[in-house]
Amino acid sequence: MQVQELHIKTTSLKEEAIDLLSKLIETPSFSKEENKTADIIADFFLQKGIPTQRHLNNVWVKSKYFEETKPTLLLNSHHDTVKPNTGYTLNPFDAILQDGKLFGLGSNDAGGALTSLIATFLHFYSKENLNYNIVFTASAEEEISGTNGIEALLPHLGKIEFGIVGEPTLMNLAVAEKGLLVLDCTNYGKAGHAARKEGDNALYHAIKDIQWFKEHQFKKVSELLGPVKMSITSIETENKAHNVVPSVCKFVADIRVNELYTFEEIINEIKQNVNCTIEPRSLRMRSSSISLDHPLIKSGLELGRNTYGSPTTSDKALMPFPTLKMGPGDSARSHTADEFIYVDEINEGIELYIKLIEKII
């Protein structure tokens, strides 16, 4: 009878997760504009009689028998999305269930993980005598690494022992994550008329530096995260007219840094080899990792999940405690046209999250 009741409860959690995700898909929640989805998430918990707290567009709840003397496990995912790209053939704000897939903007990144973690939190919410408190947070501004997301929320949560960040990983264990270093680079020259041999073309100086970024290889290669990867993602001059030799040329370098380098080491090596000036946009999104000996990882390995290093960044980078990135869905589908997640992936996600935590809680 108890087994049957557990099955009924788990089935109900899965159905609620799909229903909640559908509502979130149908509500635009671009980064910095997540107030309506924050309302939906807060109302969802309030309707269940769970006290809910909110800071900006971040929503959080605590397990029923929360004790200040106990260590705390954080369950986190984000509810903001990128803007839909031009390749969409479906309405990105229609939650369409078809052939076992739930289509819609944010379904895969990271709505599936978000609602699966909510279901997991509900499963443990009223359980007594656990070894850990559980706090669930739905955070904002993850897609833009904004300062009003998890970073603004953490000071309100108290001490966190360790956490799970819900992102699409096919429910494998992303135990390490590359850091993101974005550099604004500027080359200078001298303006002149394009019809005459005058001026000093800043664009040509930039081309030389860009070629260096393209060809340079940092020596330290990580077993988990591979080599440091540098990409030039935009370039511009101040010119509006075609007949002016540009005196200034700016370009942006997107650098994915493994755990073997500090950002400062990367910047110093770049400065020794290029002529452009360099201005880091932020030094916040550093590489991170969790020990393979951590109880969370051991639990995941016992469940047959694989470990790997993730090339993409997440709010994991902003958490000053051991954190595992794990969730239903496939990172390869994130930010794609006609984004979707399989319903079975969400169902599996809920089951695996619960089993993962049951082994340590």
N, C-alpha and C positions, 0 to 999 in steps of 0.2 A: 504493500500500500504506500509506504514512504517513497519507494522508487517511482511508483506511478505518479505521485504528487509532485516529485521533483521534475519529472518529465513534463508534466502539465505546466508547471511554473516556468521551466526553461523555454517551452514552446511559446508561452505567452510573452516572455521577454523578447523572443525573436520577432514575433508579430508586431510588438510595440516598437521595436527598433526600426523595422521597415516603415511603419506608419510615421514615426517621428522623422526619419530621414526624408521621406516624401515631402513632408511639410517644410523641412529646411531647404530642400531643393527648390521648392516653389516660392521661396522668399529670398530675394537678392541680398547678398551679404558680402559685398566687396570689402576689401580691407579698409578700415576706418569707417565703414558704413554698416556695421554688424548689429546695430541696435535692435532690429526686428527679430533676427534669429536669436539674439540674447534673450529677448522677451519670450520667445517660444520655448527655449530650453528652461528658463526659470519657471514658466508656467507649468511645464511638464512635471517638474519636481514638486512644485507647490500643490498641484492637484493630487499628488500622492501623499501629501502631508509631510513632506521633507523640508525642513527649514533651509532656505536658499539665500545666499549672499551674492552681492554683485559689486564689482568695482569697474567703472567705465563699461566696456562691453564684454567684460570677463565675468563668468558665472561660476560659483563653486558651492559644493555641498560636502558635508562631513558624515561619516558613518554614525549611526544612532548612538552607539555606546563609546563615543570618542572620549579618550582619557589623556590628559595632558602629560602624564608620566610615561605613556607608551610611545614608541617610535611610530612614524607615519609613512605609509606608502602613498605616493601620488599617482593618480591616473589622470592623464592629460591628453587632450587633442584640441584641434582648433576648428572654429566654425566660420572663418572667413574664407573667401574664394578669390581666385584671380578673375579677371573679366573674360567672357567667352571670346574665343578667337573667331575669325571670319569663316573658318571652314565648317561651322556647324550647319547640319542639314535639319536637325531637330530643334525645337524650341528649348534652349538651355534651362528654362525655368519651368518646364513640364516634367513631372516625375512620371516617366513612362516605363511600365513593367511589361517586358516582352521577351519571350524565349529565355526566361530565367535571369534576365538582366534588368537592372534598374538604371535607366538612363537619366542624366541630368547633371548640370554644373555642380561640382563639389561632391558628387556621389562617391567617387573613388578617392578623391583628395580633399578633405579627409573624412567625409561624411560617414562612410562605412565604419571606419575606426572609431569615430566620435560616438556614434550610436551603439556600437558594440561595447565600448567601455562604459557607457551609461547603463546598458543592460547588466554588465558585470558588476558595476557599483550597486545596482538595485539587488542583485543576487546576494551580496554580502552585507547590505545596509543594516539589517536588523539582527545579524548574528552576534551573539555574545561571546565573551572570553577569547577573542582573537588576540594573536600576538602583536598585531599592528593595527593602528587606526588606518582608515582609508579616506582619502580626500579625492574627490573628482573635480577637475576644472575644465571648463570649455573656454578656451582663450581666443583672443582676437589678434589681428594684425600679424599672424604667422607668415602669411605669403609675402609680406614686404619687410619682414624682420623688424617690425615696428616696436617702438618703445612703450606703447600703451597696451601691450599684450601680456604674455606670461611674465616678462621682466617686471612690469608694474605690479603684477598680482602677487608674486612670490613673497614680498615683505608682509603681506596680509595673512599668509598661510601658516606661519610658525615654522619650526624646524622640520624639514623633510629628510627622512633617512635614505630613501631611494625612490625611483619612479619608473613608470612606463609611459612612453610617448606614443600615441596612436597615429601612425602613418602607414600608407600602403606598402607592406613588405612581403606579401604573400604568406603572412604569419610566420616568417622566418625571423631570426634574431639579428637585428642590425646592432652589433656590439661596438662599432666604431663609426665615426662620421667625419667626413672631411670638413675642414673649416672653410669659410668663405671670406676672401679678402678682395675688396673692390677698390681699384686705384683709378683716380682721375689724373691723367697724364697730359702734360702740355709742352708743346715745342714752340719755340719762338724764332722768328726771322725778321725780315724787313719788307714792308709793303712796296710795291712797284707796279708799273703798267705792264700788263701781260704782252703787249705788242712790242715792247722794247726789252733789251737785255739789262734789266735793272731789278733791284730788290733781292731778297734772300728768302726763298720759298720755304715757309715753315712746314708745309705739307710734305716736302721731300725729306726734311729731317725726321718727321714723324714716321715716314715709310721705313727709314733705316731702323728706327727703334722698334717698330712693329715687327719687322723681320727678325729682330733679336728675340722678341717675345715668342714668336712662332717657333724658332729653332732651339731655344735654350732648354736644356734638361737639367733639373736639379738632381744632385747625385744620390741623395738618400731616397730609397724606394721602400715603402711600407709593405709588409706581408699582408696586412689587412686592407689597406687603402690604396696601394699602388703608388705611382709617382705623383708629384705635384703637377697639376694641369693648369696651363695658362691659355686664356682665349681673349682675343680682342673683339669686343662686341659692338662698338660704335666709334665713329670718327666724324669730326666736323671742323669747319673753319668759320670765321666770323663773316665771311664774304657772302654778299647777296648778288653781286655783279660777277659776270664771267671773266672780266678783263682786268682783274686785280690780283696780283701775286699776294697770297695770304701771309700776314705777319704772325699769325697765331694759328696753331692747329691743335685741337684737343682730341684725345681718344680715351676709351675706357678699357681697362684690363680686368677681366674676371678670373680670379685665381683660386683654385681649390687646393687647399693645403693639407697634407697628411700630418699625422701626429708626431712626426720626427722633426718638424721644423716649428719654430715660433714665427709669428707674423713679422716680428722685428728682424729675424734672420733673413726671411724672404725679401723684405724691403731693402735691407742693406745690400744683398747680392744684386738686386735689380739696379740700385743706384750706382753701383760700381761699373755697370755695363751699358747704360743708356744716357742720352743727353737731355731727355725731357725732365721737367719737374714732376714730382709725384706727390699726390695728396690722398691718403687713405680715407675712404668715406666712413669707415668704422673699423674698430679692432675688437668688436664684440663677438662675432660669430666664429669662434675658434674651434679647432678640431676637438673631438671628445671621444672617450672610450669607457667601457665598463669591463672589469676583470672577468675572465672566463671562469674564475672560481666563485663569482658572486652567486648567491642562492637562486636569484632569478634566472641566471643563465644555466645553472645546473638543472633547474626545473624544466626549462625549455628543451635542453638536450635530452632529458629523460622522456620528453614527449615526442622525440624524433624530429625536432626542428633544427634547421641548419643555421650556423653563424656566418656572418659576412660583414664586410665594411661597406658603408653606404657612401656613394659619391655626392649625394644631395644633402643639403642642410635642413635643419628643422629647429624647433624650439629646444630640442635637446642641448644645443650649443649654449643656451642661456641658463642652464640649470647647474648650479654648483654642487651637485651630488650625483652618485652613480645612477645612470638612467639607461634603460633599454628602449630602443625604438622598434616597434612591432605593431602590425595591424593587418587587417584584411584588405584585399585589393592589390593592385599591381602598380608600382611606381611608374612603369612605362606608359600607363594610361593617363597619368596626371597631366593636366593642362592641354589635353588633346580635344579635338572636335568630337562631339557626340560622346562625351565621357560617360562611362558606365561602371557599375560594379555588379558582380554576380550575387544574387540573393544567397546562394549556397556559401559564398565567401563570408558573408555577414554571419550566417548561422554557425559556420565553422569558427569564425573569429570569437564569437561569444563563448562557445564551448571551450576553446583552447585558452582564452583569457582566464576563464573560471578554473580550469584544471591547473594552469600555470601558477595561479595565486594560491589555490588550495594546498599545494605542496609546501608552501612556506608560511602561510598565514596562521 
